[in-house]
């Protein structure tokens, strides 16, 4: 929860005037920003009984600046709000941009419980006991799913969007939601649209009342950015139903030059400084392998300074880490253990969270998943590890919880220098290197 004074007031004690929110912008708003801010101010007023507001806008239209203005205004008026996002990466970015604490939606509304016989997490809905009025702000809302997924990593009884709305309204029926996102980004996996950005879906599916506003004018100063220009071109083609324009980019003469440039830009202290994005796991793995050879010359499977992406949920030391969390290897033990033909090492990894910044974990790491195409083991390998834990670990034999065994529950990684397009959703980097599937300049 943002750091507000303990005594908070309902918005009705501070009626919003048309220019209340715009006064917190550090620049003169565009006409559509001014309209949106006035509508949001009316949405937060005492006599408005609507449940949600959708703020839509593509890259460069000023969504983040408006979020900061809104949170600064609410804080100054001592009105409670909760800033969150569907992923840890998106939460960290909006936290940095607004200088406010942001949390993942999952951490706000769920208590994670380990599953028996798998590394999955059962997501148990929390009870919202906070009775004070609160505005829940969701950034990168295009990624919020409205369908229950067949996901072995996260087990829930209802879709994320449904559980989130239930949590919001459980505390105080007058609580409101502000969904912010870009409808031109990828929708949730296996969905054809973003339900949290659909006025009709929220009103029809959940019997809520709301309104929306769209930002069209590009405000970001870096209008010469190729990323921004390409995003604007794609948005316009989608709106007009026309073929996408040719992409603007700085070409490299060959793949080696591109990899050398990436290595020059890379900083393990700022692993979101630069990224490579490819279409397939095969290309991602090739890029990761080649970068590691350039950085470490003759690398071990895991080396000090490696960037890694957690490929399975992990529990230990009183923490839950989720699939997709990114870390930096601080140290790797020299002793390599083998169990059922698989290799394990003890490593210290630096992670970060929107809530507390950097933290360090020393734990056992499974090395073999670094070499597989998708970061998974074969079924027979999993079964062999399971049988070994049953035979040698009495605690696991009783609980059947994978994290009660250091080998079954070891961290499983992929390298994080290159990632797929879907994994990049909600991220932000100073520089992006694209590896198109159609070009093979090796």
C-alpha positions in Angstrom: 0.0 0.0 0.0 1.4 3.5 -0.8 2.8 5.3 2.2 -0.2 7.4 3.2 -1.1 8.9 6.6 -3.0 6.4 8.8 -6.2 8.6 8.8 -7.6 8.7 5.2 -10.7 10.3 3.9 -13.2 9.3 1.3 -13.1 11.3 -2.0 -16.4 12.9 -1.1 -14.6 15.2 1.4 -12.4 16.4 -1.4 -14.6 16.9 -4.5 -12.5 16.9 -7.7 -12.6 20.0 -9.8 -12.1 19.8 -13.5 -8.4 20.9 -13.3 -7.5 19.1 -10.1 -5.5 16.3 -11.7 -4.0 18.3 -14.5 -2.3 20.5 -12.0 -0.1 17.6 -11.1 1.3 17.2 -14.6 4.8 18.7 -15.1 3.8 19.8 -18.6 0.9 21.3 -20.5 -1.5 18.4 -21.3 -2.6 17.6 -24.8 -6.3 18.0 -25.5 -7.1 14.3 -25.1 -5.0 14.1 -21.9 -7.0 17.1 -20.5 -10.3 15.4 -21.4 -9.2 12.1 -19.8 -8.0 13.8 -16.6 -11.3 15.7 -16.3 -13.3 12.5 -16.8 -11.2 10.6 -14.2 -11.7 13.5 -11.8 -15.4 13.2 -12.3 -15.2 9.4 -11.9 -13.6 9.9 -8.5 -16.1 12.5 -7.3 -18.7 11.8 -4.6 -21.7 11.7 -6.8 -20.2 9.2 -9.3 -21.2 5.6 -8.6 -19.3 4.0 -11.4 -17.0 1.1 -10.7 -14.2 1.4 -13.2 -12.5 3.7 -15.6 -10.4 2.5 -18.6 -7.6 4.7 -19.9 -6.3 3.5 -23.2 -3.4 4.8 -25.2 -0.6 3.5 -27.4 3.1 4.1 -26.9 4.1 7.7 -26.3 0.7 9.1 -25.5 1.5 9.9 -21.9 -0.2 7.1 -19.9 2.6 6.8 -17.4 2.8 10.6 -16.8 -0.9 10.6 -16.1 -0.6 7.7 -13.7 2.1 9.7 -11.8 -0.2 12.8 -11.8 -3.1 10.8 -10.5 -1.1 9.1 -7.7 0.6 12.4 -6.7 -2.9 14.0 -6.5 -4.4 11.2 -4.5 -1.5 11.1 -2.1 -1.8 14.9 -1.5 -5.5 14.5 -0.8 -4.9 11.6 1.6 -7.0 9.2 -0.5 -6.0 5.6 -0.5 -4.9 3.9 -3.6 -3.2 0.6 -4.6 -0.9 0.6 -7.6 -0.4 -2.7 -9.2 0.4 -4.6 -12.5 0.0 -8.2 -13.8 3.7 -9.0 -13.7 6.6 -8.2 -11.5 8.5 -6.5 -14.3 5.6 -4.2 -15.1 5.1 -3.4 -11.4 8.8 -2.5 -11.0 8.7 -0.2 -14.0 5.6 1.7 -13.0 7.0 1.9 -9.4 10.2 3.5 -10.7 8.2 5.9 -13.0 5.8 7.1 -10.3 8.1 6.8 -7.3 5.3 4.9 -5.6 5.2 1.3 -4.3 3.6 -1.0 -6.9 2.8 -4.7 -6.4 1.8 -7.5 -8.6 -1.9 -8.3 -8.8 -1.2 -11.8 -7.6 0.6 -10.6 -4.4 -2.3 -8.2 -3.7 -5.2 -10.7 -4.0 -3.7 -14.2 -3.5 -2.0 -16.3 -0.9 0.3 -18.8 -2.6 0.2 -22.4 -1.3 2.5 -25.2 -2.5 1.0 -28.1 -4.3 1.6 -31.7 -3.6 3.6 -33.7 -6.2 4.3 -30.7 -8.4 6.0 -27.3 -8.4 2.7 -25.6 -9.0 1.2 -23.0 -6.7 -2.4 -23.0 -5.6 -3.6 -19.4 -5.6 -5.9 -18.9 -2.6 -7.9 -15.7 -2.7 -7.2 -13.3 0.2 -10.0 -11.6 2.1 -10.0 -7.8 1.7 -10.6 -6.5 5.2 -9.8 -2.9 4.4 -13.0 -0.9 4.7 -11.6 2.5 3.7 -12.3 3.6 0.2 -9.5 2.7 -2.1 -8.7 3.3 -5.8 -7.1 0.2 -7.4 -4.9 1.3 -10.3 -3.8 -1.5 -12.8 -1.0 -0.6 -15.2 -0.4 -2.8 -18.3 -4.0 -4.0 -18.0 -3.9 -5.5 -21.5 -2.2 -8.6 -20.0 -4.9 -9.3 -17.4 -6.7 -12.5 -18.3 -10.4 -12.9 -18.3 -10.4 -16.7 -18.8 -9.3 -19.5 -16.6 -6.1 -21.0 -18.0 -5.0 -24.6 -18.0 -1.8 -23.8 -16.2 0.1 -26.3 -14.1 2.3 -23.6 -12.6 -0.6 -21.5 -11.1 -3.8 -23.2 -10.0 -6.8 -20.9 -9.4 -10.5 -21.5 -9.4 -11.4 -18.3 -11.3 -9.7 -16.0 -13.9 -7.4 -13.3 -12.5 -9.7 -10.5 -13.6 -12.7 -12.1 -11.8 -10.7 -12.7 -8.5 -9.3 -9.1 -8.7 -12.8 -7.5 -9.0 -14.1 -9.7 -6.2 -11.2 -8.6 -3.9 -11.7 -4.9 -4.8 -15.4 -5.0 -4.0 -15.2 -7.2 -0.9 -13.4 -4.5 1.1 -15.7 -1.6 0.2 -18.5 -1.7 -2.3 -17.6 1.9 -3.4 -14.0 1.0 -4.2 -13.1 1.8 -7.8 -10.7 0.4 -10.4 -8.6 2.3 -13.0 -7.4 0.1 -15.8 -4.6 1.5 -17.9 -3.1 -0.1 -21.1 -2.6 -0.3 -24.8 -5.2 -2.2 -26.8 -2.6 -2.7 -29.6 -0.4 -4.8 -27.5 -0.7 -8.6 -27.4 -3.9 -9.8 -25.5 -3.5 -12.5 -22.8 -2.4 -15.9 -24.1 -5.2 -17.7 -26.0 -7.5 -14.7 -25.8 -8.5 -12.5 -28.8 -8.8 -9.2 -26.9 -7.9 -7.7 -23.6 -10.9 -8.0 -21.3 -9.7 -5.5 -18.7 -9.6 -2.8 -21.5 -13.1 -3.7 -22.8 -15.9 -1.5 -21.6 -18.5 -3.9 -23.0 -16.9 -7.0 -21.4 -16.6 -5.5 -17.9 -20.1 -4.2 -17.9 -21.6 -7.3 -19.5 -19.6 -10.0 -17.7 -19.4 -8.5 -14.2 -22.5 -6.2 -14.1 -20.3 -3.2 -13.4 -20.7 0.4 -14.6 -17.8 2.4 -16.1 -16.5 4.7 -18.7 -13.4 5.0 -20.8 -11.1 7.5 -22.5 -8.5 7.1 -25.2 -5.2 9.0 -25.7 -4.2 9.5 -29.3 -1.7 12.3 -29.5 1.9 11.3 -29.1 3.5 13.3 -26.3 6.8 11.5 -25.5 9.7 13.7 -26.3 11.8 10.9 -27.9 9.6 11.0 -31.0 12.7 10.1 -33.1 12.8 6.7 -31.4 12.4 3.9 -34.0 10.6 1.8 -31.4 8.0 4.6 -30.9 7.8 5.3 -34.7 7.2 1.7 -35.4 4.6 1.4 -32.7 2.7 4.5 -34.1 2.9 3.1 -37.6 1.5 -0.3 -36.5 -1.3 1.4 -34.5 -2.3 3.5 -37.4 -2.4 0.5 -39.8 -4.6 -1.5 -37.3 -7.0 1.5 -36.9 -7.2 2.0 -40.7 -7.2 -1.7 -41.6 -4.3 -1.1 -44.0 -1.0 -3.1 -44.4 1.6 -2.3 -41.8 4.3 0.2 -43.0 7.9 -0.9 -43.5 9.7 -1.1 -40.1 12.3 1.5 -39.2 15.5 0.1 -37.7 19.3 0.3 -37.7 20.5 -2.8 -39.5 23.6 -4.7 -38.6 25.8 -6.1 -41.4 25.6 -9.6 -39.8 24.6 -11.4 -36.7 28.1 -11.3 -35.1 28.1 -7.5 -35.2 24.7 -7.3 -33.6 25.9 -9.6 -30.8 29.0 -7.6 -30.3 26.9 -4.4 -30.0 24.7 -6.1 -27.5 27.6 -7.2 -25.3 29.0 -3.6 -25.4 25.6 -2.2 -24.1 25.0 -4.9 -21.5 25.3 -4.1 -17.8 24.5 -6.8 -15.2 23.7 -4.0 -12.8 21.0 -2.8 -15.2 19.8 -5.9 -16.9 16.9 -3.9 -18.4 19.3 -1.6 -20.2 19.2 -3.7 -23.4 17.5 -6.9 -24.6 17.4 -9.2 -27.6 13.9 -10.3 -28.7 13.4 -13.3 -31.1 10.3 -15.1 -32.4 11.1 -18.7 -31.4 12.7 -20.5 -28.5 15.2 -22.0 -30.9 16.5 -18.5 -31.9 16.4 -17.3 -28.3 18.6 -20.3 -27.2 21.1 -19.7 -30.0 21.4 -16.0 -29.2 21.9 -16.7 -25.5 24.5 -19.3 -26.2 26.5 -17.0 -28.5 26.4 -14.0 -26.1 27.7 -16.2 -23.3 30.6 -17.3 -25.4 31.5 -13.7 -26.1 31.2 -12.7 -22.5 32.7 -15.6 -20.7 34.9 -17.1 -23.5 34.7 -20.6 -22.1 31.7 -20.5 -19.9 30.5 -23.1 -17.5 26.8 -23.9 -17.6 26.3 -21.2 -15.0 28.8 -18.4 -14.4 29.2 -15.5 -12.2 27.5 -12.5 -13.8 25.0 -14.6 -15.8 21.5 -13.2 -16.4 18.9 -15.8 -15.7 15.2 -16.2 -16.0 13.3 -18.4 -13.5 11.5 -21.0 -15.5 9.5 -22.6 -12.7 8.0 -21.3 -9.5 10.3 -21.6 -6.5 9.8 -21.6 -2.8 12.4 -21.4 -0.1 13.9 -19.2 2.7 10.4 -17.9 3.4 9.9 -16.6 -0.2 7.9 -17.4 -3.2 9.4 -16.5 -6.6 7.4 -16.8 -9.7 8.2 -18.1 -13.2 9.5 -15.2 -15.2 11.4 -13.5 -12.4 14.9 -12.3 -13.6 18.1 -12.5 -11.5 21.8 -12.1 -11.7 24.3 -14.8 -10.6 26.5 -13.5 -7.9 28.5 -16.7 -7.2 28.5 -20.4 -8.2 29.9 -23.1 -6.0 32.6 -25.3 -7.5 31.1 -28.5 -6.3 28.7 -30.0 -8.9 26.4 -32.7 -7.6 24.7 -35.4 -9.7 21.4 -37.0 -9.0 19.6 -39.4 -11.4 21.9 -38.2 -14.2 21.2 -34.5 -13.6 23.6 -31.8 -12.5 23.1 -29.5 -9.5 25.1 -26.6 -8.1 24.8 -24.2 -5.2 24.6 -20.6 -6.3 23.9 -17.1 -4.9 21.4 -15.1 -7.0 20.5 -11.5 -6.8 16.8 -10.8 -7.5 14.7 -7.7 -7.1 11.1 -7.0 -6.3 8.9 -3.8 -6.6 8.3 -3.9 -2.8 11.8 -4.2 -1.5 14.4 -3.8 -4.2 17.4 -6.1 -4.4 17.7 -9.3 -2.3 20.0 -12.3 -2.4 19.3 -16.0 -2.2 21.7 -18.9 -1.9 20.2 -22.2 -3.0 20.5 -25.3 -5.1 20.2 -24.8 -8.9 19.4 -27.4 -11.5 21.8 -26.9 -14.4 20.3 -29.2 -17.0 17.3 -27.0 -17.8 19.7 -24.3 -19.1 20.4 -26.6 -22.1 16.9 -27.7 -23.0 14.9 -25.9 -25.7 12.1 -24.7 -23.5 13.7 -25.0 -20.1 11.8 -28.3 -19.2 12.9 -31.8 -18.2 11.6 -34.9 -19.9 8.9 -36.8 -18.0 11.2 -39.7 -17.2 13.8 -37.3 -15.7 11.1 -35.8 -13.5 9.9 -39.2 -12.4 13.5 -40.3 -11.5 14.0 -37.2 -9.3 10.6 -37.8 -7.7 11.5 -41.5 -6.9 14.9 -40.4 -5.5 13.2 -38.0 -3.1 10.7 -40.6 -2.0 13.6 -43.0 -1.3 16.0 -40.7 0.5 13.9 -37.8 2.0 11.5 -38.7 4.8 10.1 -35.2 5.0 9.2 -35.2 1.3 7.8 -38.8 1.7 5.3 -37.4 4.2 4.4 -34.1 2.6 4.8 -34.8 -1.2 5.6 -31.1 -1.6 8.5 -30.6 -4.1 10.1 -27.8 -2.2 10.6 -30.1 0.8 13.4 -31.8 -1.3 16.4 -29.7 -2.3 16.8 -31.5 -5.7 13.2 -31.6 -6.8 12.7 -28.0 -5.6 16.0 -26.6 -7.0 15.7 -23.4 -9.0 15.3 -24.0 -12.7 16.5 -21.3 -15.1 16.8 -20.2 -18.7 19.4 -17.6 -19.7 17.9 -14.1 -20.0 20.0 -12.2 -22.6 17.5 -13.0 -25.3 13.7 -13.6 -24.7 10.7 -14.3 -26.8 8.1 -11.7 -27.9 5.5 -12.9 -25.4 8.1 -12.8 -22.6 8.9 -9.2 -23.5 5.3 -8.0 -23.0 5.1 -5.3 -20.4 8.9 -4.7 -20.3 10.8 -1.6 -21.1 14.4 -1.2 -22.3 16.6 1.6 -23.4 17.6 -0.4 -26.5 16.0 -3.4 -28.2 17.7 -5.7 -30.7 15.2 -7.6 -32.8 16.1 -10.9 -34.4 13.5 -11.4 -37.2 12.6 -15.0 -38.0 12.9 -14.3 -41.7 16.5 -13.1 -41.6 19.3 -15.6 -41.2 22.5 -13.6 -41.6 24.7 -16.0 -39.7 
